[in-house]
């Protein structure tokens, strides 16, 4: 419950901001308030800000009530800089505008764009942005700039500080400053003369203090994100240059970055990689020193523990298992604009490292699949610790930098400290060219003794980095709360006082993310530690990194996979300890809709998850927690699939007839009214809902031993749903599929008892496990018999059903969905005459998960002159969920129409219900890709 100034503040916010984007309930403040760090603070209010005007208003109102505010984009930061117990302002979903200028040499970006998205936009220009964090597909540019995030290739010369061109900033008093706009700068000089003079004075005094200036220069020769970017004061004289560079790495403590313009860097089209194995760290670091002056784009150091942690993963080189105990690797990449230039660079690098003995010959590969496999070693290090850790523990990544000439010695010292305190599961890797290493380990914060062990470890690490090596306590992950107690220790009191002055100039009330970077509490890094309770085996390995969120259809509508797990963990914790029963009751109630009902259970979250968690499996399990009577009802239905599909066909035909009488407007009005009266229990009708399918003639006997044969299992959806009104002149998919198969010379065999068969997905997705497994088992038996125990291939006409079949059935069955079957078995016997037409296709989630997305694109390109693939992960229809929770599909496809040119008139996919949603939200007719393949194909002569 809000009270006092927070309640008044909330009431004021509602006057200008849609209250649907202001949250103060237990579920959403917990879910939205969680980030990737190991700290937990729950905000009182969360606001999803829409634009600059709203942020400016929020900041002004916060200042009026002296209420602290924290800004966040993706929430992937690791040091506790994006959590608060006050007000959290999120700039993500609505902040995705951009402009590319000067032929790709510059790009202007709002803070909600991910690094991966930005680089894809720049790819046609053969450019990219400089920062390249490992979280590039999840981290947003607002956070990347605010943290001065680095990466494997950017070093200190391509980071945000070095590549920023201009910035739009919202300051603590709500003023919007555009450093690239002369008028805005003139206005700021007139309205904030004292601010400008103080910045000038601070820069002047810092430059004049030669000892301090030299200290700053030395510190920023290596990666450093601990404290403010003091190099802005000595690198620049112009106050606006100083202001925008101070904003970089300021972690939301000086202002809000509403827009940033970068100078981009070259993305070389040719690249090659080599995994060089040395007998010890000393030799590896000596090699790294040799490589620093050569044309390398990345040199990643991996210690023996790191190599050992991934040696049993799929695709790893066999030699990893036989390496000696002290072995150390360098993963080296070189890139060039031309192939011959790349070859010269490879020869140059190999000559340079010849003087240092390697355990195996240092060989480069420029084959994309091979160097991708090498980089999977590096990318698998963090997940390996996450996957192997004990339940209830979290994964920590510490991030330090040392002078490169002393990297070997420093790394060895870190290894000794980790062993001293019993962190035997730790791995060390890092960016060797920058002297920047990460050490990853698991940590239990639920036991005080374990917290004390962590405290001792960190004190010794701080002493080592600062006193022995004069290194950086945070090289690229930001100060946050994690290193705030040690900023003064690293920098010294004079530089620390300088930081305090900067903070006071920008934020005199200390309301912008207070306690981050500058904090007087020497133990703040040990407070507000995030609980990671054991909740369910399907999600216990989650590290709450947020990498899953960019692929989730319900993210930003209700909850993302990370947020579902966060809330479920808290529900589990509260159930176990018996505390705060009112909070528990509120969470459980809200979770039914936000957590359970609006999850598409599509499994795409697994694709980006470093520990391979499918949150949908948890949700299916929760859906299975039904009463015995409901489960019995599901089993009753499963035993009567023939009647159910017949009933569906009849119902759809009646609805289609009523539609023809009432017209679309009348039908929409009546169906919406009936749905409302039913309490949304009735499905929402839409104009693309099909009529019922026609019964087909089932052929169960094999007639000939000579012809090509295929077992065709039409899904129960396609046995129920016929054609939609938008393509009523076409034959239904079942008939079209048989026609295409016959055209390719295939005899079609249907499994016995077809009308009663189902893959089980309709039941399993709703949590009816017993009914789902029963139907899956029946279908498996029928397919084994029809295919002669796998002799004949089996074709299912819906990709999601095929995915379910592959997950649950005997691998002896050769199971295919249409795209793969057509590509492998039909195309050799067909002549394709492509249409001179622009079409669009949508590979559904199951195709993405099985790696068939590219194959569908290839097939479509054989059928039409131009193919548009919209940038949408999941449509949100999720079987029948789009009928009952249409808001999920509305959200998933909200940008579809804008991505399709007016010239596109036809769309193709691979799932009947998804096609209905796609048609509704695009305004064009979507149907199975089988239709266009049949349209453009003819039998090859003598193909039999």
N, C-alpha and C positions, 0 to 999 in steps of 0.2 A: 504494500500500500504506500502510495506517495503521500508525503506530508510536508508541511513547512514550505520553504522556498522552492523545493522540487515540485510540489503540487502547483504552486503559483506559476512556476516556470513552464510546466506542462500545459497549463491552461492558456498561457500566452502563445506557446508554440502552435497550439491547435487553431489559433486565429489565422495563421498564414500557411500552415503545413497540413496536408491531408493526414488525418489522425490514423489512417490505415498504415502509415509509414512511421508512426511513433509507437514504440513498444515499452511497456512497463510491467508486463505480467511475468510470472516466474519462469515459464517455458522459454519465451523469446529473449529475455534478458540473459538467461543462462546460455542458450544456444548461440545467439549472436555475439555474446560477450566473450566467447572462448576463442583463443588463437592457438598457434602452433607451439607456443612456449610452454614451459613447465610451471607457469604461474596461473593462479585462478583468482580473479576479481570479478564480481558480478555487478554490472552497471545498474543504476536505478532507472535510467531511461536510455533507450537506443533509438536513434533517428536514422532512417535511410534518406539522406539528403538528395534532392533532385537536381539542384543547380547551384551556381555561385550565390545567387540572391538568397537562397535558403540558408546556405552556410554562413553568409555574412550576417543574416538575421539571427541565427542561432548563437553566433559568437557575441554579437552585441547584447543579446538577452542574457547570456551566461555572465557576461561582464557586469550587467546591471544587478544580478543576484549573487555575484561572486561564486558562481558554480563552476567547478573544474570540468573541462571537456577534453576528450581524446579523439583523435581522428584515426580512421582505419580504412584500408582498401580490401585486400584479400585475406588478411589475417594469417599470413604464412611466416611472420617474423618469429624469431626464436629466443629473444632475450627479455621478453616481458614488456616491450615498449608499446604494445597495442591492447593492453587490458586496463580496465578502470573500474572503480566502484562508484563512479559518479555518472557522467553522461558520455555515451559513445556515439560518435557521428560516423556513419559508414558511407563511403563514396565508392560504389562498385557498379551496380547494374545500369545506372543512368549516366555514367560518366565514361562513355566509350567513343566520343567523337575524335576525329583526327584529320590532319591535312598533310599530305606529302608535297613538298615543294622542291624546286631546283633539281628536278630529275632524280629525286630520291636522296639527295645529299642532306636534306633536312626533313624532319617530321615533327609536327606539333600534335601533342597528345593530351587527352584528359586522363585522370589518374586511374580509371577503371579498366584500361586495356592491359591484358597480360603481355609479358615479354614475348611469348610464343606467337601471339596474334600479331603483334607489331612486326616481328621479323617476317611473318608470312605476308604481310602487306608490303614490306620492302623487298621481298624476294624477286619480283619481276625487275627491279632496278639493280639486282645483284648487290644489295646493301643490307645492313642490319644495324641495330643499336649496339653500343659498346658493351654495356653490362650484360652478363650472361649467367645469372645464377642458376644453380641446379634445379631450382623450382620454377623455371621460366614458363612452364605451361600453366602455372597457378599464380605465381607472384605478379602483382599488378604494378604498373609503372609508378604510381603514386608512392607505394611502399618502397620500391627499388630506389627511387630518388631520395626519399626521406631517410632511408637507411644507408645510402651510398653503397648498395649491394654490389658485390664483385662477381666472381665466377672464375672459370678455368682459363679463359682467354683474355679477359679485359685488362688484367694487371692494374697498374696505377696510371696508365696513360690513356685508357679508353673507358674509364668509369664515368659515372654521372658528373662528377666534379669537372673532369677534363672535357666532356663532350656537350655540356649544357650550353645552349645558345640564349634562351630566354625563358621567362617564367611568369605565370600569373599567380599571385600570392594573396591570400586573405589573411590579414594581420589580426592581432588580438583585439583591436577596436572595431573590427568589421570592415576596415578599409580594403579595397581591392586594388592592388598594385600590379601593373603589367610592365615588366622591365624592358619589353620590346616595343613599347608604345611611347613615343616622345611626349604626347599630350598627358598620358597617365603619369609619367615621371615628373612633368612640370607641375601637375596638380598635387602630387605627393610632396614635392619640395615646398610648395606653398602651404599645404595643410599640416605637414610634419617637419618643420624646420629643425626642431630640437633633435628628432630622431636622426636626421641626416647629419647634423653637426656631431652628434655623439659617435656615429659610425666613422665619420672622417677622423675624429680625434683619436678614437681607439686604434684605427689603422695606423695613424701617424706615430702614436706613442709606441706601438708594437714594432714598427719598422726601425724606430730610433733606438730601441732596446736591442742592441746587437746580439747579446747573449740569448735572449728569449727568441729573437727572430731566427737565429741559427738553430736553436733547439727545435723550433717548429719545422724548419726545412728538413732537418735530419729525420724527425719523426715521420714526415710524410714522404720520405724516400721509399718507405715500405708501406704496405697496406695498413691503414689505421682508421677504424670507425669508433674508437673509444674517446668520447667527448665530442666537442664541436669541431667543425672544419676550420681550425685557426689559420690554416694556410691561406684562407680567403683574405685575411688582413695583411698579409705580406706579398701576396701575388698580384693584388689589384689596388688601384687608387680610386677609381670611380666608385662612388658609394653604392650604385645600383648593381655593379658587378659584385661588390662585396656582399650585398644583401642576398642576392640570388645564390651565391656560392656558400654563404653561411646556412642557407636553408637546406642545402644538400647534407644529408647525414644528421639533420636536427631532430628527427624522429617525432615530428609533430609538436615540439616544444616551443617553436618560434612562430609558427603560422601554418596555414593550410595551403598545400600546393594544388591549385585548381587546374593548372595546365602547365606543361613544360615542352619546350622545343629543344630537340637534340640535333647535333651534327652527327650524321650516321657514319658508319665505317664500312669498308669493303667486305663483302662476303665472297670469298674465293670459291669458284665452282669445282676446282680439283683439289682433292685432299688425300692424304695417306697417313697411316698410323703404324706404330711399332711398339710392342711390349718388350722392353729391354730388361733383362733379369741380371742383377748383380749379386755378388756374394754377400754384401753387407751394405748398410746404410751409408757408410763413409764413401764407398765407391760410387754409389748411386748419386749422392749429393755432389761428388766431384764431377760426375758426368753432367749433372744439371748445370753446374757452373760453366762447363764447356759449351753447353747448348744455348746458354743465355744470349750469346752474341751471334747465333746462327738463325736462319729463317724458320723458326718453330712457332707455332701458334699456341701450343699448350704442352706443358711437361708436368704430368701428375705423378707424385710420389706415392707408393703404396707399400706399407711394411708387410712382413711375412704373415702377421696375424690377419691382416686385411686380405691377402691372397688366399690364405687358408679358409677364411670365412665364406668364400664364394666358390671354392674349387670343385664342389659337388653339384653346383648349379648346372642346368642344361646349357649346352653350348660353350662351356668353359674348356680351355685347352688342357689336354691330359697332363702336360708336364707340370702343371701347378701342384699336383699331388706329390711329386717327387722332389720338390725344392728343399734345400737344406734349411735349418732352423733360422739362420740369420739373413736369409735372402731378402732382397728388397728390389722393387720394380720401379721403372719409370715408364709411364705410358706417354708416348711422344706423338704429337701431331704436327704435320707441316701442310701448308696449303698454298695454292698458286692459281694464277689466272689461266695458265696454259699447261697442257700435259707435259711438254718437254721441259718447261720451267720447273714443274714438280719433280721430274726425274733428276734434274740437276741438283735440286735442293736435297733430295734423298741421298744422293751420292756424297754431297758435302757433309751431311750429318753423319753418315756412316763412317766416313773418313775421320771425322773429329772424335768419335767415340771408340775408334779402334785402339787408341792408346790405353783404354781402360778395359780390363778383361771382363767379359760377360759370361754368364753361366750357359747361355745358349746364344747362337749367332743372332745379332740384331738385324732383323729383316722387316721391311715395310710392306704393307699391303694397301693398294688403292682400290680394292674391290669393296664396294659399299657394304655388302653383307658381312665381309670379313672384318673390316674395321669397326663396324657397328658391334660385332661380337666382342671385340677387344674393349670397346668403351662400356660394354655391359658389365665388365669386371669392375670398372670404376663406379658405375652407377649402382651396382649391386651391393656396395660396401655398407651403406647406411641401412638398407633394408635387411641385410644379413643379421645385423645386431638386433634390429627391431623384431625379426622373426624368431630369433633364438632366445630372447630374453624371457625371464620368468613372468608369469601372470602377476598383474598388480604393480609391475615396475614400469618406468618410463624410459625413453631413450634420450640421452643428452648428447649434444654436439658442441664441444668447445672449439674455439676458433682463435688461434693466436698467430703471430708473425714474428720472425727472427731475422736478423741480418743474414742474407743468403750465404756468405762465407762461413757462417757458424751453424748452418742448418743441420748438418749431420750430428754435431755434438748436442745441439738443443733437442733434436728428435730423440736421441738416445736418452737424454735426461728425462724427457716426458715419459718414455717407456718405463724407466726405473721408478718414477713417482707413481704411475698407474699400478705397477706390480706391488709397490710398497703398501698401497692401500687396498690391495685385493681386487682390483678391477681387471680380472683376467679375461673378460670377454671383450675388452677394448680393442679397437682397430685404429690405426693412424694412416691418414692419407692427406694429400694437400697439393697446393699449387707451388711446385718446387721453384719455379722461376722467381716467385715473389717471396719465398721464405715463409709461406703461409701454410700452416698445417691445421688439420681438424683431427681431434680425437673423439671417438664415439664410444659410448659405454652405457650400460643399463644402470638404473638407479631406483631404489625403493625409498620413497619419501613418506611412507606410512609408518615407519619405525624411527623413533628418535635417534637411536644408535646409528642408523644408516644416514640420517641427516648430518649427524656429527662427523661421520666418515667423509661425506661429501664436503663438509666445511673444511676439514683438515686438508683434503686433496686440493681444494681451490686456493687455500692460503699458501700452500707450498708452490702451486703453479704460478700464482701471482708473484711470489717472491722470486721464482726462477726467471720468469719473463722480464720482470722489471729490474731486479737488482743484478742478475748475472748477465743478461743479454740486452737490456734496454730495448726490448721489443714492444709489440702491440698486444694488449690483452684482448682486443677485439679487432680482427683484421677486416671483416666484411659482414658480420652479422649484427652490428649495431650494439650500442651500450646497454640500452634498456634499463631494467632493474638489476639484471644479472651482474653487470660490472660497474654500476653506479657507485658502489662504495669504494672502488679502487681507481677512479679517474684521477683523483688528486695524487695518489701514490705513483701512478705512471707518469703524469705530466709535471708534477711539482706544484708548489703552492702559488707561484707567480702566474703560471699558465691557467691554473684552476680559477684564480680570481678573475682572470680575463674572461673565462667562460661564464662566470657569474654575471659579469658586466654585460656580456652579450645577451644573456637571458633577460636581464632587467630592462635593457633597451627595447627588446622585442615584446616582452610580456611582463610589464611592471606589476601586474596583479598576481602573477604566478598561477594562472588558471589553465594554461595550455599544457596538458599532459604532465602535471607536476609529479615530481619524484622520479622521473625518467631522466637519464644522463646525469643530472645533479641531484644528489640525495645525501642528506647528512646522517642518515641511519646506517651505521656500519654493518648491520645485519639484515638489511632490506633484501639482499639476495637469498636469504633463507626463510623469508616470510611469504605468506600467501601461496604456498606450494600447491600445485594442482593434484587433487586425489585421482588415482587411476584404479578404481575398484574392480575386482573380478566380477564380471556381469554375465557374459555368455561366451562360450568358446569360439563362436563365429566372429566376434568382434574384439576379443580381449587383446589381440596384438596391435590394435589401432594406436597410432602415435599422435593422432589428431593434427596431422600436418596440413590438411585441407587440400591436398593435391586432387582429391576426388571431385571437388566442387564444380570444376569447370566442365565436367561431363555429365552432371546430374540435371535432369529435366525439372525437378521440383525446387532446386536451389533458387533462392530469391523469390519463390512463391510461398513455400512453407519452410521446409527444412532440407538441408543438404545431407549427404551421408555422414559427414563428420558430425554435424549437429544432431542427427538422429542418435548417433552413438554417444555423444556427450550427454544428452538428456536421458537416454536409457541407462547409462552408467550412474547418473545421479539418482534416478528412480531406484535402481538396485541398491545403491549405498544407503538411501534413506529407509528403504524397506528393512535392511539388515540392522541399522543402528536404532531404528524406532524414533528418531528425532524429527522435529518439524513436520508433523503429520499433515498440517494444513498445506505446506509446500508440496508434499508428496501427493496429496489429493488433487491439487491443481495441475501438477505435472502429468499425472496419469490421465486425467480428464482431457487435457489439451493434446496429449500425445496421440490419442486415438485418431484424430483427424490429421494433425500436422505431421505426425511421425509415421503412422501406419497406413491410413487410407490414401494419402497422396504420394506414397512411394510407388513408382512404376515397376519396381523390382526387376528392372531391365538388366542389371548387372554391369552397366558401363562404368560404374565406380571402380570396378576391379581393374580396368584398363590403366588407370593412372595411379592406383594405390601402390606404394612401395612395398607393402607387405601382403598384397593380393587379397584384400578383404572385399567380399561381396555383401554389402549391407542389406541387399534385398533378401538374402538368406535369413538374416535375423528377422526381418519384417514378415516373411512367410511363416517363420516359426511362431511369431506372435499372433499372426492371423489364425494359426492352427489351434490356438488356445480357446476353442469354442466349447459350447456345451455338448454333451453326448447326443442330445436330440438333433442338433444342427449337423453334427458329423454323420449321424445316421441318415439324415435327409440327403446329404451329399452322396452317400453310398447308394441310396435308393435311386437317385438320379443317374448315377454312373452305370447302374445295372439296366438302365432303360434309355440308352443313348439313341437308339433308333427312333423311339417315340419322341424324344426330346428334339432331335433334328427335324422330324416331321412337323412337330408343333411349331418350331421356329420358322420353318418354311411357310406354314399356313399363316402364322402371325404376320410375317413380313409381307405376304401377299395381301392380307387384309389392310395393313397399314398403307401399302402402295396404292391400293384401290381408293382408300379414304383420301389420300393425298391427291389423287387425280380428280376427286370430287370437290375438295375444299380449296385446292391450290396451295402453293407454298406458304403464303402469308397466313391463311386461315389455319393451316396445319401447324405452323410454328406457334401461333397464338394459343390454340387448344392444347397442344402437347406441353407447352410451357406451363399453362394453367394446371393441367393434370399433375405434372411433376411437382409443382409447388404444393398442391393439395396433399400429395402423397408424402410430403416431407423429404423430397428429393430421392425417394425410394424407386420411383420409375425412371427409366433411362430417358435422356434428353434426345428427342428426335431431331434429325437434321436432313436437309434436302438430298443428301447423298446416300442416305440409308437405302440399301438395295431391296429389290423384291425377293421373294423366296426362290431358291434354286429348284431346278427341275430334277426329278429322279433320273438317274442314268442307268443304262444297261450294264450290268456287272458281268464281266467275263472272268471266270475263275479257273478255267482249264487251259493248259498250254496246248496249243493246237499243232505246233510244228517244232521240230528239233533244229531246224536250219536257221530260221530268222532270228534277228537280234531281239532280245526280250528284256523287258523292264517291269518291275513290280511298281505299280502306281498306287500310292495311298493318298486319296484326296482328304484333306483335313476336314474335321467336322464343321468348321467355320465355312469352308467353301462348299460343303455338302448342304449347308443351310442357306447361305447367302448367294443370291444370283447376281445379275448385273444391276448397276445403279441407273438412274434415269438419264444420266449424262452420256451413257454409252449403251442405251437400251437396244440399239440395232445389232450389237455384237452378240455372239454366242457366249454362254457362261464359261467360266474358267475351266471347269471339268471337261467340257467338250472341246474347248480350245486346246487344252493340254493334250488330250488324246489325238486331236487332229495334227498337232505338231509332232508328236511322237511317231505317229503313222507316217508322216511326211519324211521323217528321218529313217524310216525302215524298221521301226520297232514294233514288236507285238506287245500289247499292253495286257498285263495280268493284274487283276484286282485281288487283294487278300480276301479270304473267306469271311463271311459275316461282316462285310464292310460297314454296313449302316449302323452297326453297334460298336464300331471301333473308334478310339480316341487316343491321342498320345498322352493324355493326362494333364497337360499343361493348364487347361481350364480349371482343374481342381487344385493342382499343386500351387499355382500362383495365389490362390485364395487361402492356402493353408490346409486344405483337405488332403492330407498326405495319404491316408488309407485309400480313399477313392482314387486319387491320382496314380498311386502305385498299382492299384488293381487294373486300371485302364491301360497303363503302360505295359504291364505284364501280358495282358490279353493281346495287345497290338504286336508286341515282340514275338509272341508265339505264332500269330498269324503271318507275320512277315517272314519268319524263319521258314515256315512251311511253303509260302508262296515263292520265296526266292531260292528254294532248295538249299537251305542252310548257307545262304550268302553267295550262291553261285551267280544269281542275277542281281544287278544293282536295284536299289529301292529309291524311288523318287517321291518326295512329299512336296506339295505345292505351296506350302507356307514355311518361310524361313524360321520363324520362332518355334513352330512345332518340330521342325527338323532338329533344331538346337536341343530341345527337350529330349527328343528321341536319342540323339547322340550321347547326351549326358547319362541316360538311364539304361540303354540297351546293349546287348551283346555286341562286342566289337567285330564279330564275324560278319555282321550285316554291313553291306556297303551302302551307306545312307547319304542321300544327296538332296539338296534343295534345288530349285529351278536353274539358278545362274550357274552353279558348278556342274550340274548334270548337262545342261545345254552346251557349256564350254567344252566339257570333256567328251561327251558321248554323242551329241547331235551335230555340232558344227562340222565335223569331218564329212558328214553325209549331206550337208546342205550348201546351196549356193546363196550367198547373201548379197542383195542389191540394196545398199543403204538409201534411206530417205534423205532428200535435200531439205532438211528440216531441223530446227533447233528444239530439242526436247530437254526435259529435266528428269533426273532420277533421284530416288531417295533410298540409299542402303539402310535397312532397318538395323536395330541394335544387335540382333543375333548375327547378322552378317559382319558387323564391325568386330564382334567378339571372336568370330571364327576366321577372321582375316580375309573375308571374301569381298570387302568393299572395293578394292582395286579391280578385282575380277569382274564385278558388276559394271564398273566404269568402262573397262575394256570392251565388254560385251555391248554396252550401249553405244560406244563409239563405232562399233562395226555396223550398227543399225541406223545411225543418224549422223548427219554431217557435223553437228555441234551438240555438245552435251553440257548442261549446267548442273552442277552438284551443289545444292545449297549448304551453307555452313551451319548445320543443325545436328546435334548429337542424337537426341531422342525426340520423337514426336509427342510422346506422353500418352498415346492412346492405350498402350499396355493391355492388349486383349480387349476386354469390354469396359475397362476403367474410363475410357474417354466418353462413354455414354453416361456413366453414373457420376463421374467427377470431371466434367468438361473443362473446368478451369485449369486442369493439369495440361490438357492438350492446347488450350488457348495460350497458356504460358509457353509451352514448348515450341509452338509454331508461330509465335507472335511476330517474328521477323521474316517468315517464309515469303510472304507476298512481295516484300520489298526487294528480295534477292532475285526475283524472276522477271526477266524482261517481258515486255508486252508481246514479243514475238513468240514466246513459248506458249503453246496451246495444249500440249499433252505431257503428262507425267507418268512415270513408271516406278513401281516398287516391288515388294515381295511379301507383303502381308496384307490380307484383305481389310482388316479393321484399321490398320495404319493408313491405308489408301483412302478410306472414308474421311479420316481427319485431315489428311493432306489435301484432298479435294476441297473440303470445307474451308480451309484456311488459305488456300492459294487461289481459289476461284477457277481452277482448271481441272480437267478430268485426270485423276490418277487411277491406274489399273496395273495389273500384274505385268511384269516385263515379258512374260510369255506372249502377250498380244503383239508387241512390236516385232519380236523375233519371228513369229508366225507370219506377220504382215510382209516382212522383207525377205523371206526365205522361200526357196523352192528346192525340190529334191535334186541332188546331183545325178547326172546321167550315170547309169551303171553302178550306182552307189550300193546296190544290194549284192 
